[in-house]
Amino acid sequence: MWVSRTKNDLIIEVWEKLDCESVGAAEIEAIETAVADRFGAGAVESPMVIARLLADEGAELRHSEILELFVSRRQPLQEQAGRDLPLVFESVEAAIGMARAVEKRRRHFLKEGRTDDLKRLRERVLEAKSRAVDGSLNPRLEPKRRAELVEIAEWLTLWLQTPEIFENWLTLRLDSKDFKERFPETTETAD
């Protein structure tokens, strides 16, 4: 049906065949279907990439539709891969909530066999650990804040090494005398 040999040529060919005044979500989806049929689902570009290519060819874009299509697809991907988890730690209490959310997400991905999402979640935790370590070494931060970041980096290290025991370990850590002495202002409980 299509004569184009490259993906970009196919995108332009489908657009020309659609013979439309402007390009919006429906046209982008039709192009994506043709690309997937011809080159496989992995070859399908983001709606924004397709729109840019078509705009370069002179297409008039219905920007709001294309942006809405892009955002509607990005949000579930971010949630799936853990990118929606706020891996920041303004306090030890915030880090406790973050750690629990990460572990809950890991178990969910594991149960559903979503190995790619598990990998991306692990990458996010590695980034968070790196930020915590960097902060703990920053001499401009108060000693108390640096101590919090050391603690958080230790949690993330344990999660990365043995996530299966993390939840039980965190409960024990929060109940420990050492933790309560180091962070007496923490009101978060181990449950």
Secondary structure as the mmCIF struct_conf table of DSSP 4:
data_model
#
loop_
_struct_conf.conf_type_id
_struct_conf.id
_struct_conf.beg_label_comp_id
_struct_conf.beg_label_asym_id
_struct_conf.beg_label_seq_id
_struct_conf.end_label_comp_id
_struct_conf.end_label_asym_id
_struct_conf.end_label_seq_id
BEND BEND1 ARG A 5 THR A 6
HELX_RH_AL_P HELX_RH_AL_P1 LYS A 7 LEU A 18
TURN_TY1_P TURN_TY1_P1 ASP A 19 ASP A 19
BEND BEND2 GLU A 21 SER A 22
STRN STRN1 VAL A 23 VAL A 23
HELX_RH_AL_P HELX_RH_AL_P2 ALA A 25 PHE A 39
HELX_RH_3T_P HELX_RH_3T_P1 ALA A 41 ALA A 43
HELX_LH_PP_P HELX_LH_PP_P1 VAL A 44 SER A 46
HELX_RH_AL_P HELX_RH_AL_P3 PRO A 47 ASP A 56
TURN_TY1_P TURN_TY1_P2 GLU A 57 GLY A 58
HELX_LH_PP_P HELX_LH_PP_P2 ALA A 59 GLU A 60
STRN STRN2 LEU A 61 LEU A 61
HELX_RH_AL_P HELX_RH_AL_P4 HIS A 63 ALA A 81
TURN_TY1_P TURN_TY1_P3 GLY A 82 ASP A 84
BEND BEND3 LEU A 85 LEU A 85
BEND BEND4 GLU A 90 SER A 91
HELX_RH_AL_P HELX_RH_AL_P5 VAL A 92 GLU A 112
TURN_TY1_P TURN_TY1_P4 GLY A 113 GLY A 113
HELX_RH_AL_P HELX_RH_AL_P6 THR A 115 SER A 136
TURN_TY1_P TURN_TY1_P5 LEU A 137 LEU A 137
TURN_TY1_P TURN_TY1_P6 PRO A 139 ARG A 140
BEND BEND5 LEU A 141 LEU A 141
HELX_RH_AL_P HELX_RH_AL_P7 PRO A 143 GLN A 161
HELX_RH_AL_P HELX_RH_AL_P8 PRO A 163 ASP A 175
BEND BEND6 SER A 176 SER A 176
HELX_RH_AL_P HELX_RH_AL_P9 LYS A 177 ARG A 182
TURN_TY1_P TURN_TY1_P7 PRO A 184 GLU A 185
#
